Amino acid sequence: MTNIEYLAPAPETALVIGAGLGGLASAMRLGAKGYQVTVLDRLDRAGGRGSSISDGGHRFDLGPTIVTVPQLFEELWAACGRDFHQDVDLKSLDSFYEIRWPDGTRFEARGDTDAMVEQVRGISPGDVDGYRTFLRESEDRYAFGFEQLGRTPMHRLVDLIKVLPKFVKLRADRSVYAHVKRRVRDPRLRMALSFHPLFIGGDPTRVTSIYTLVNHLEKSFGVHYAMGGVQAMADAMVKVIRSQGGMVRQGAEVDEILIEGGRAKGVRLTGGEVLPAAVTVSNADPGHTYAHLMRNHHKRRWTPAKLNSRRWSMGLFVWYFGTKGTAGQWSDVGHHTILNGPRFQALLKDVFRKGHLADDMSLYLHRPSVTDPSVAPKGDDTFYALSPVPHLGHANAVDWQERTQSYRALVAAELEKVIPGFQDRLGPERIFTPETFRDRYLSPHGSGFSIEPRILQSAYFRPHNISEEAEGLYLVGAGTHPGAGLPGVISSAEVLGKLVPQAPSVPQRMAAE
Ligand SMILES: Cc1cc2nc3c(=O)[nH]c(=O)nc-3n(C[C@H](O)[C@H](O)[C@H](O)COP(=O)(O)OP(=O)(O)OC[C@H]3O[C@@H](n4cnc5c(N)ncnc54)[C@H](O)[C@@H]3O)c2cc1C
């Protein structure tokens, strides 16, 4: 073992563990501050959950598909002296997504308020006024929860105390679902206005109503798709990092964060290589960071018991598949479709609280080939179908070695109702279960989105961006403040930029921030 007393990192060196979108954005911020940055990731491509796998001419974008709040990316690029739109081709979608119910009802989410009101009227005329009130309230929650809270450091108790009155005023103690229930009566509308926390791993019946802000940000800033998938965004970030003089090393797994005298001094890779750094940033899950990468060090706050007591986001069953010669077929199936099963609240209870894998399901169906020709061979389609399932931390955890094929058959039966005959046209395919998330991303309990964003696991209560456990160590990404989702992890890098000082050798006037 290396004697780390001899590690004397140069003051301008920084390491980022993990090339997820949060890690890459952090590297860009540190590069803009004058640091010599090296990003290390165990996978073979950058992007983490936002990376892709290609097979037989089909590109499977593994995770994020919906890009919201594009100004966060524009500001990130601007901080590095670059123009985001020169590097990434972002296409805004007119129809955001379609929601379907078993009774045949459909609801098309769009930016145009009048069109949305008419759809609400079509489903439940008595809910129009409540819907308008809900929209106004979402805007208030956006201004507070996103602009004020999400982009600001929240590691000091005083930060929390300052915002408490607003939490109380906005009834942050109520869940998203409880809030929506007070505004609209129709069960389908209640689902359509409250399901969004699932996009960031939260149970809508438990996550604070502050998250109704998502309705506002979608309507105000649109729903977008990056041509080439989120992989193209990750690749563009790598180019910016390299243009700043930084390095991105794939296939490099960190085994331990090296700490001496309470200060992080770099990392050791699984192969034994030691990399010193003055600033160490972990984009790995905080559970992995504290339980594994800091396993040899005493923790004041994030002890194994504390980590175990956290509520983790749900797991995901994701079936990626291509279909041959189907372009133009199933013309009513667009880029994003949400297919509701017969149950909403009871299904959430199965997934989040009971840890029970039910036979019924609600699915998100992604069909990027209607927008992006680069995702499939000409004439073919590329899809993924995603079902929220329990994570692996429940006492009755699902054995996916045993259940994958039978669950795939259940998903296929649901999909046959929407894209009939697709199984006769199947091309290459892949299935990710919570076990894949555990093994590929080193995600505790194989959870899809790290620690669940409940009120007592948010802001100050989340693992801090400036580590409580070692000086010179910072945390970014889905499990830390402000949380999961692309806007969340990009904001965590913005917060990091506010916490890390300028690199010592760079005069203040040259700083990008
Ligand atoms: C299926 C799916 C769909 C989603 N859809 C959307 C969407 O439409 N819109 C949206 O905004 N968000 C979406 N999300 C959420 C969003 O993708 C994530 O919250 C976000 O990408 C997580 O980024 P991150 O920075 O936390 O890092 P991650 O993407 O989790 O990456 C962390 C990286 O760290 C690496 N790593 C971990 N440990 C080590 C180690 N010891 N050494 C080296 N490397 C290590 C991993 O290999 C990984 O590459 C989706 C997520 C999933 C899974």
The ligand as a Tripos MOL2 file, in Angstrom:
@<TRIPOS>MOLECULE
LIG
   53    58     1     0     0
SMALL
NO_CHARGES

@<TRIPOS>ATOM
      1 C1        -33.3940    4.7830  -17.5500 C.3       1 LIG1
      2 C2        -33.2250    6.1950  -17.0710 C.ar      1 LIG1
      3 C3        -33.9350    7.2170  -17.6740 C.ar      1 LIG1
      4 C4        -33.7530    8.5410  -17.2700 C.ar      1 LIG1
      5 N1        -34.4260    9.5360  -17.9200 N.ar      1 LIG1
      6 C5        -34.1450   10.8210  -17.6330 C.ar      1 LIG1
      7 C6        -34.6580   11.8610  -18.4560 C.ar      1 LIG1
      8 O1        -35.3660   11.6110  -19.4330 O.2       1 LIG1
      9 N2        -34.3200   13.1480  -18.1390 N.ar      1 LIG1
     10 C7        -33.5150   13.4510  -17.0820 C.ar      1 LIG1
     11 O2        -33.2420   14.6320  -16.8520 O.2       1 LIG1
     12 N3        -33.0010   12.4720  -16.2950 N.ar      1 LIG1
     13 C8        -33.2790   11.1800  -16.5610 C.ar      1 LIG1
     14 N4        -32.7160   10.1760  -15.8300 N.ar      1 LIG1
     15 C9        -31.8780   10.5340  -14.6620 C.3       1 LIG1
     16 C10       -30.4750   10.9220  -15.0770 C.3       1 LIG1
     17 O3        -30.0520   10.1300  -16.1370 O.3       1 LIG1
     18 C11       -29.5030   10.7380  -13.9300 C.3       1 LIG1
     19 O4        -30.0000   11.3090  -12.7430 O.3       1 LIG1
     20 C12       -28.1460   11.3600  -14.2390 C.3       1 LIG1
     21 O5        -27.7250   11.0360  -15.5460 O.3       1 LIG1
     22 C13       -27.1440   10.8590  -13.2270 C.3       1 LIG1
     23 O6        -25.9210   11.5130  -13.4520 O.3       1 LIG1
     24 P1        -24.7540   11.4570  -12.4030 P.3       1 LIG1
     25 O7        -23.8700   12.6180  -12.6800 O.co2     1 LIG1
     26 O8        -25.2820   11.3270  -11.0300 O.co2     1 LIG1
     27 O9        -23.8890   10.1880  -12.7370 O.3       1 LIG1
     28 P2        -24.1180    8.6950  -13.3170 P.3       1 LIG1
     29 O10       -24.7510    8.7690  -14.6390 O.co2     1 LIG1
     30 O11       -24.7540    7.8540  -12.2860 O.co2     1 LIG1
     31 O12       -22.6200    8.2920  -13.5250 O.3       1 LIG1
     32 C14       -21.7460    7.9860  -12.4760 C.3       1 LIG1
     33 C15       -20.5000    7.4000  -13.1190 C.3       1 LIG1
     34 O13       -19.5840    7.0940  -12.0860 O.3       1 LIG1
     35 C16       -18.8840    5.9270  -12.4870 C.3       1 LIG1
     36 N5        -18.3050    5.3140  -11.2930 N.ar      1 LIG1
     37 C17       -18.9590    4.9150  -10.1800 C.ar      1 LIG1
     38 N6        -18.0800    4.4380   -9.2870 N.ar      1 LIG1
     39 C18       -16.8550    4.5230   -9.8590 C.ar      1 LIG1
     40 C19       -15.5460    4.1810   -9.4270 C.ar      1 LIG1
     41 N7        -15.3070    3.6360   -8.2300 N.pl3     1 LIG1
     42 N8        -14.5100    4.4220  -10.2740 N.ar      1 LIG1
     43 C20       -14.7200    4.9690  -11.4990 C.ar      1 LIG1
     44 N9        -15.9470    5.3000  -11.9560 N.ar      1 LIG1
     45 C21       -16.9960    5.0880  -11.1300 C.ar      1 LIG1
     46 C22       -19.9360    5.0690  -13.1500 C.3       1 LIG1
     47 O14       -19.3200    4.1510  -14.0350 O.3       1 LIG1
     48 C23       -20.7440    6.1170  -13.8980 C.3       1 LIG1
     49 O15       -20.2730    6.2810  -15.2100 O.3       1 LIG1
     50 C24       -32.8600    8.8480  -16.2150 C.ar      1 LIG1
     51 C25       -32.1500    7.8170  -15.5970 C.ar      1 LIG1
     52 C26       -32.3160    6.5060  -16.0150 C.ar      1 LIG1
     53 C27       -31.5100    5.4300  -15.3580 C.3       1 LIG1
@<TRIPOS>BOND
     1     1     2 1
     2     2     3 ar
     3     2    52 ar
     4     3     4 ar
     5     4     5 ar
     6     4    50 ar
     7     5     6 ar
     8     6     7 ar
     9     6    13 1
    10     7     8 2
    11     7     9 ar
    12     9    10 ar
    13    10    11 2
    14    10    12 ar
    15    12    13 ar
    16    13    14 ar
    17    14    15 1
    18    14    50 ar
    19    15    16 1
    20    16    17 1
    21    16    18 1
    22    18    19 1
    23    18    20 1
    24    20    21 1
    25    20    22 1
    26    22    23 1
    27    23    24 1
    28    24    25 2
    29    24    26 1
    30    24    27 1
    31    27    28 1
    32    28    29 2
    33    28    30 1
    34    28    31 1
    35    31    32 1
    36    32    33 1
    37    33    34 1
    38    33    48 1
    39    34    35 1
    40    35    36 1
    41    35    46 1
    42    36    37 ar
    43    36    45 ar
    44    37    38 ar
    45    38    39 ar
    46    39    40 ar
    47    39    45 ar
    48    40    41 1
    49    40    42 ar
    50    42    43 ar
    51    43    44 ar
    52    44    45 ar
    53    46    47 1
    54    46    48 1
    55    48    49 1
    56    50    51 ar
    57    51    52 ar
    58    52    53 1
@<TRIPOS>SUBSTRUCTURE
     1 LIG1         1 GROUP 0 **** ****
